[in-house]
Amino acid sequence: MASGKAKSNRKSFNRLIKDCEGKNIEIIITKNISRFGRDTVEVLEGLNKLRELGVRVIFEKKGLDTADTDSALMISIIESIAQAENESRSENIEWV
C-alpha cells in the first residue's frame, strides 16, 4: 500500500485502492471499521492512502466519516482499542 510497505494480500481491497487511484471511486461506505481492515496498521495505512487520493470513507455502524476531522481521530482511537481487544483475546486463547 503506502511507502514501500508490503501490500495487503486482500485482492478485493487492493482492487478497491486501484479503483480509487484511477479516480473511479470518490466515496466508500462500509459497515464498520473491522470490515475495512484486519488490524490497526492496515486500517490507518488504508485510510491515509485514501485521504491522499481524496476518497471519503464512511463507517455506518459508528456514524464516522473521514471527511469530518473529529471522526478521523475517533477512527484511530476505536481501531486501537479493537486491536488491543483482539490481541488480548488471542493471548487468552493461547492459555487454554
Backbone bond lengths (Angstrom), bond angles and torsions (degrees), N, CA, C in turn:
res aa  C-N    CA-C-N  psi(-1)  N-CA   C-N-CA  omega(-1)  CA-C   N-CA-C  phi
1 M - - - 1.432 - - 1.526 109.66 -
2 A 1.302 118.64 -89.67 1.459 121.30 -171.86 1.521 111.78 -104.48
3 S 1.317 115.65 149.86 1.460 125.71 169.75 1.528 115.21 44.93
4 G 1.320 117.75 49.69 1.447 121.18 172.77 1.511 115.64 74.44
5 K 1.304 118.88 3.96 1.457 120.99 178.88 1.521 109.54 -77.67
6 A 1.313 116.30 157.30 1.465 121.00 179.53 1.520 109.98 -59.66
7 K 1.313 115.05 138.27 1.463 119.88 177.90 1.515 109.73 -73.95
8 S 1.306 114.17 153.11 1.453 120.57 174.31 1.522 108.35 -63.88
9 N 1.328 117.41 147.27 1.455 119.68 176.98 1.527 111.34 -89.20
10 R 1.306 116.57 16.84 1.460 122.46 178.66 1.530 108.26 -89.00
11 K 1.321 116.32 101.41 1.464 121.73 -174.07 1.526 112.64 -57.39
12 S 1.308 117.09 -45.78 1.469 120.20 -178.15 1.526 111.06 -66.45
13 F 1.320 117.23 -38.70 1.458 121.19 178.46 1.529 109.77 -63.90
14 N 1.331 116.21 -44.44 1.463 120.37 178.98 1.529 111.03 -63.84
15 R 1.326 117.05 -37.93 1.465 120.92 177.19 1.534 110.06 -64.99
16 L 1.325 116.30 -39.07 1.467 120.98 177.13 1.530 110.31 -59.87
17 I 1.321 117.17 -45.72 1.463 121.42 179.07 1.530 110.17 -61.95
18 K 1.332 116.91 -43.94 1.468 120.87 178.40 1.527 111.04 -60.66
19 D 1.334 116.49 -41.88 1.467 120.22 177.96 1.526 110.80 -63.08
20 C 1.314 116.73 -37.08 1.464 120.79 177.68 1.529 110.18 -68.06
21 E 1.329 116.43 -41.16 1.462 120.32 177.80 1.530 111.06 -62.52
22 G 1.344 116.11 -33.64 1.459 121.42 178.26 1.516 113.07 -81.30
23 K 1.318 116.84 5.89 1.477 122.88 179.37 1.530 112.25 63.97
24 N 1.335 117.09 27.53 1.460 121.85 177.97 1.521 112.60 -88.43
25 I 1.342 116.62 -15.14 1.462 121.45 -177.76 1.527 108.55 -132.62
26 E 1.333 116.45 133.51 1.461 121.31 178.27 1.520 112.26 -110.31
27 I 1.333 116.60 -29.88 1.463 121.63 -177.82 1.527 109.12 -136.26
28 I 1.324 115.98 135.92 1.465 122.31 174.69 1.524 106.95 -115.78
29 I 1.322 115.61 128.66 1.462 120.88 175.53 1.519 106.94 -115.36
30 T 1.328 115.56 125.06 1.461 120.15 179.95 1.529 108.84 -132.17
31 K 1.313 115.30 154.82 1.463 120.52 -175.87 1.523 111.51 -61.00
32 N 1.333 116.36 -52.82 1.465 119.29 179.95 1.521 110.85 -153.98
33 I 1.299 115.81 172.46 1.464 121.64 -174.92 1.522 111.25 -62.46
34 S 1.319 117.75 -38.63 1.466 120.22 -177.62 1.527 112.33 -65.12
35 R 1.327 118.21 -22.76 1.466 121.53 176.82 1.527 111.20 -80.68
36 F 1.324 117.00 -19.50 1.457 121.75 -178.12 1.527 111.29 -80.96
37 G 1.329 116.74 -43.54 1.457 120.73 -177.72 1.505 111.64 -145.24
38 R 1.326 115.75 160.71 1.461 120.64 -175.52 1.516 113.71 -87.42
39 D 1.324 116.99 -24.15 1.460 120.09 179.21 1.524 109.44 -150.11
40 T 1.304 115.89 173.87 1.465 121.20 -175.22 1.524 111.69 -58.21
41 V 1.319 116.36 -45.99 1.463 120.11 -178.13 1.523 110.64 -60.75
42 E 1.326 117.27 -47.33 1.461 120.84 -179.26 1.534 111.34 -61.84
43 V 1.318 117.01 -42.57 1.468 120.72 179.80 1.524 110.16 -63.61
44 L 1.318 116.77 -50.82 1.456 119.91 -175.87 1.525 112.28 -66.86
45 E 1.340 117.54 -39.26 1.468 120.12 176.65 1.528 110.46 -65.07
46 G 1.328 116.23 -42.67 1.463 120.19 178.63 1.517 111.60 -61.99
47 L 1.329 116.34 -45.45 1.461 120.30 179.96 1.529 111.52 -65.46
48 N 1.330 117.02 -38.86 1.466 119.89 177.86 1.522 110.95 -64.26
49 K 1.321 116.58 -43.29 1.467 120.82 178.37 1.528 109.98 -60.91
50 L 1.318 116.56 -46.07 1.464 120.69 -179.08 1.527 110.88 -65.96
51 R 1.319 117.16 -36.65 1.466 120.66 177.68 1.528 109.55 -62.38
52 E 1.351 116.45 -43.51 1.469 121.36 177.42 1.528 111.15 -59.05
53 L 1.326 116.28 -34.83 1.461 121.75 -178.91 1.528 112.22 -84.06
54 G 1.317 116.64 -4.76 1.459 120.55 -179.74 1.517 113.87 77.92
55 V 1.343 116.25 23.13 1.465 121.38 -179.50 1.525 109.03 -96.66
56 R 1.294 115.41 130.18 1.462 123.66 179.84 1.537 108.83 -89.95
57 V 1.334 117.28 137.77 1.465 121.90 178.09 1.529 108.20 -121.43
58 I 1.334 115.43 130.04 1.459 122.04 179.32 1.525 108.47 -117.10
59 F 1.332 115.70 129.16 1.461 122.23 176.04 1.524 107.12 -105.57
60 E 1.324 116.30 106.21 1.467 121.61 -173.02 1.520 114.01 -60.38
61 K 1.325 116.69 -48.26 1.465 120.43 -171.36 1.531 112.51 -59.89
62 K 1.313 117.12 -39.01 1.471 120.93 -178.28 1.527 112.15 -97.90
63 G 1.334 117.30 -4.26 1.455 120.03 -179.49 1.521 112.69 66.21
64 L 1.336 116.15 36.18 1.460 121.09 -178.05 1.525 110.48 -105.52
65 D 1.324 115.33 144.27 1.456 122.16 -176.53 1.524 107.35 -139.91
66 T 1.335 117.57 124.08 1.469 120.09 -177.36 1.522 112.47 -67.01
67 A 1.328 118.00 -12.31 1.458 120.36 175.61 1.533 110.48 -71.43
68 D 1.309 116.49 -17.50 1.468 123.41 -179.85 1.535 108.41 -99.67
69 T 1.312 118.03 119.59 1.465 122.73 -177.50 1.526 111.98 -56.45
70 D 1.321 117.88 -42.11 1.461 120.50 178.78 1.523 111.45 -62.71
71 S 1.330 116.90 -37.48 1.459 120.91 178.87 1.523 111.22 -65.37
72 A 1.323 117.48 -39.11 1.464 120.86 179.71 1.526 110.51 -60.17
73 L 1.314 117.05 -42.19 1.460 120.95 177.32 1.525 110.16 -66.73
74 M 1.317 116.73 -43.14 1.462 121.37 179.81 1.534 110.67 -61.65
75 I 1.318 117.58 -39.57 1.469 121.50 178.24 1.528 109.69 -59.28
76 S 1.316 117.32 -44.67 1.469 120.92 179.20 1.518 111.07 -60.97
77 I 1.304 116.75 -43.32 1.463 121.25 -179.26 1.528 110.85 -66.18
78 I 1.323 116.55 -48.59 1.472 120.72 -179.35 1.521 110.57 -60.88
79 E 1.326 116.94 -44.14 1.466 120.33 -179.31 1.525 111.12 -64.57
80 S 1.317 118.13 -38.31 1.465 120.92 177.92 1.528 111.45 -64.04
81 I 1.319 115.90 -41.61 1.471 120.55 177.97 1.527 109.97 -64.98
82 A 1.319 116.91 -44.50 1.473 120.90 179.89 1.523 110.57 -61.66
83 Q 1.335 117.20 -41.01 1.456 121.39 178.59 1.528 110.29 -62.37
84 A 1.312 117.28 -43.59 1.464 121.09 179.28 1.527 110.97 -62.99
85 E 1.334 116.50 -39.61 1.464 119.98 178.01 1.523 111.11 -64.98
86 N 1.320 117.52 -41.44 1.463 121.31 178.33 1.523 111.38 -62.88
87 E 1.313 116.34 -42.51 1.467 120.02 178.77 1.521 110.58 -64.49
88 S 1.323 116.94 -40.53 1.461 121.14 178.41 1.524 110.58 -63.30
89 R 1.321 116.16 -43.42 1.461 121.31 178.17 1.528 110.64 -60.76
90 S 1.329 116.75 -42.81 1.464 121.01 179.14 1.518 111.34 -62.86
91 E 1.334 116.27 -41.63 1.462 120.17 178.55 1.527 110.38 -63.70
92 N 1.314 117.55 -40.01 1.460 121.61 179.47 1.519 110.66 -64.56
93 I 1.313 117.06 -39.16 1.470 120.83 179.40 1.521 110.28 -65.59
94 E 1.344 117.35 -39.40 1.450 121.01 179.29 1.523 112.34 -62.34
95 W 1.320 117.08 -29.40 1.457 121.47 -179.09 1.520 112.38 -75.20
96 V 1.315 116.18 -18.37 1.473 119.74 -176.19 1.499 110.79 -77.19
